[in-house]
Amino acid sequence: MGISVFLAILISLGAASPLRAVLALPFILFFPGYTLTTALLPGKKDMGGIERIVLSFGLSIAVVPLLGLILNHTPWGISLYPVLIIVLLFTSVMSMISLSRRKRLPHGERYTLSWRFSKPGWLEMPRNDRVLLVTLAGIIFIGLGTLGLTSANQRTGEIYTEFYVLGAAGKIGDYPGELKTNETKQVFLGVVNHEQRRVTYNVELRLDGSKKKDIGPIELEHGQTWEGNIGISAGKPKNKMMVEFLLTKDGESVPYRSIHLWVDVKP
């Protein structure tokens, strides 16, 4: 718990250091599973030390994605601080349960993590212990490999552009479904650059295939967002008028993204 709290302090202070990476590995890959194991099996006779370590790594790899899945269905989503908080909370709760259950056992029967290591010969070890050690090494190797691949993908990132239209209040589903002739209603248009480079965008507004307005040029660096209110109006009554927004980038003639709405124009 001390290591976990210290890591949380480092992250909250924005300290990017090798120490933070070193502490983050057991925080994600070991602590959740170890505290869950000790909560379920608090006694010495319940399970041996090697088995506990292997199970701790395995359970951590299973538990952390499940916590991320829970976060994905909350308003906070999967990002640094929500993940830090939920893993810290899980580890804390499991630790308290572990302490509570161990206090109910006689002192000599409580399992405690031992830092005294011996060096038995490989051939002298029981066959099950050798299998578990190989499994543990494989779990650690896979975990570190996954971490490395994830870090590389985060540096490279996917290449795409977000393009969206919302209602005037900035909400999905709040689109204008009806207009009166010569009346203007607003929609909320957004462009987010994830192209890993600087991009110049243009947006064309069309009504039933006829060009009505150009919006741009919109120059965005990678990660930047442009948002603005766009007015829609029509001079003649029509049922199911198609309102199109065509997004192009870097002067290309073929639309890169397109969105359309259907609007009834009343007299």
C-alpha positions, 0 to 999 in steps of 0.5 A: 500500500505504501508503494501504491500511495507513493506512485499515486503521489508521483503521478499527481505531481506529474513526475515522469521518471524511471522510478514511476515506471518501475513502481507502475509495473508491480502496481498493475501486474502484481499488487491487485492479484496478490491482495485478492489472493491474500483476501481469499487465502489468508492462511499459510496452509492454504497455498505455498509462496510460489503458487501465490506469486504465480496466481498473483500475476495471473489474477492481476492480468485478469482483474485490471482489464475488468476494472478498465471495462467497468471504467469504460461504462462510466463518464470518466472513461479509461484514462490515467487518473481513473485507472490509477484511482480504481486500481488503488481502490481495489488494492486498498479494499482487498488489503483491508479484507486480507488484514481482517481475515488474517487477524482471525487466524492464530498468529502462527497460521497467518501467511506473510510474504517472506523476503528470505530467498534460498537457491535450491538447485533446479533438479532438486525442486519439486516438479510442480514448483518448476512448472509454476516458475516457468509459468511465472516467467512466461506471465512476466514476459508476456506482461512486459511484452504487452506493455512494450507494444502498448507503449510503442502503439501509443507513440505511433497512434492511429491515423484518423480524423474525428468529424461530427455534427451535434445539435445547437446545444452540443448534444447528440439527437438535438438535430433540427428536424424541421425548418420554416422557409428562410428560417435559420437553425444552428448545428454544432460542427466539430473536427479533431485531428488525429493524423499525427501531423498538421492538416488543413481541412475544408468543410462544404455544406450542401442542400440536396446536392447543391453547394451552399457554403464553404467553411475553412480552411481549418488548420489543425495540428495533431490533437487539436480540435475545431468546433463551430456553429453552422446555420442551415436555412432554405428558401423553398418548402420541401419534404426530406431535404438532405443536408450534407457536410463534406470534409476534405483535407489538404486540398483533396477533391474527394471528400474524406468524411461526410455526414448528412441530415434530413430536414423538412422545410415548411411554408 
